[in-house]
Amino acid sequence: MKTTQILIALLLTISLQAQSQKPTSIEGKMLTASDRPAYGIAVSLFDSEGNIITSDSTDRKGGFRLKTTEPGPYWLDVKSPDIRLSRHFILQDNGTSSSLTATISEAAEGPLGKSVTLSFKNRRLTEFTRIHKEASNVINHFYQAIMKHSSSAGNLDDFDPVDYTEKIEEIEGLIRAETDTEIKSALYIQYLALEGMKSIIQISDITKVLTINLDIGFVKEAYKRISPTSPIWAIDTNALEAILRMEPESYPQYKSYFEQVIENNPYEEVRTNLLFKLARFSKAQGLEADFANYFGILISSYPESGDALRAKATFEMATALTAGNSAPDFEINSLDNPEKMITKESLLGKVYLLEFWGLGCRGCIMEMPKLHKAYKKYKDRGFEILSVSLDGEKYINATQKFRKDKYPMPWLNAFAKGKFGSPMAKDYEVYAVPSPYLIDEEGNIIARGAALRGEGLVTILSEHLKKKR
């Protein structure tokens, strides 16, 4: 009898789990600009860590369907030979269905191909996707302006600040006019994200390059309207710390709000990103107890998350990899000559920059003009650069195209097999990119990390070379 009861209970448990794991469904139709079905287009769904969840290919009517029991938010990728990488943010409740139309542009956008626009039957989903894309476009616009200027001028001394006053006023007007509560909340997040973007731009005096002045009243209203448990925070996690950047003394007032986000927000990436930002904020403010709390939760509860790895890189610099100590041994195949092995031993006698980087890293791309300038100036004095990509070998062709079209990188290049999990990345404690090391002729570390960003590399390198004369 007991066995029968246990079996019934087990079957009931399995049944309830199956019901609770109702699949999320996204279906749609892919059309050309002339409203014809687009056949054979690859459509994939990714999670926030960039892992593929499921995929499909459009049929002869342009139709596709994606199903998953994995929790959102999601990223929808659309690919074909003439479509540029087209990735779209989708914030859809778990276990629900949605229908959309995806239209492929007629004209190519730049050298990478055509673009894709998504339109859901549900207006909220369409607006969430659009608002996220616009927030990303603002950041991309700024970085393009910085890189264009750096490529020609080499520094930011005479750079005219990018002014987003008009964009701010535009969003304020949209917030006032919007009647849908959820879309209004999403617009508030787009508004806060303008302030939040300052945290991902690693320039010491941000006011020299960026003009963003939000209305503090609008900012505080956003926190009143948006629940700490709202999934809408996933539209742009940089938005969450806006109040801390604008009014750091308000931290005690908002501390309980942030703790509710950490404890109850349904999306892990929202929780981990806020933990990292709160750890950084409390460290800067000298709030050691709060720092220990946020940092401890992050690395113990989410040890494999990108934010936990970033926190370790930021706050736990290992003593073995400090200036004066020997750099770890390594061996890695040359990208331009795969039969050639580049090792620490082969570079003895040279002072070199070991730069871990990736194509998707804006900070890495911003450093390119300065790296080329330093290489050109000091290469005849024994200076070398070894750029190690952590993108993965499937991006070799994209990297070679980048070198052909953008920056030639005429120094040593390589790809680390295993990306961040590769032996070389682990030995050099690389949790995020860019991650630079300057190594001397004897194989010892001169400097590492932020000290080598911007003009720091040239300053430290020139001082070292003077000593060697």
Order of alpha helices (4+ residues) and beta strands (2+ residues): alpha-beta-beta-beta-beta-beta-beta-beta-beta-alpha-beta-alpha-alpha-beta-alpha-alpha-alpha-alpha-alpha-alpha-beta-beta-beta-alpha-beta-alpha-beta-alpha-beta-beta-alpha
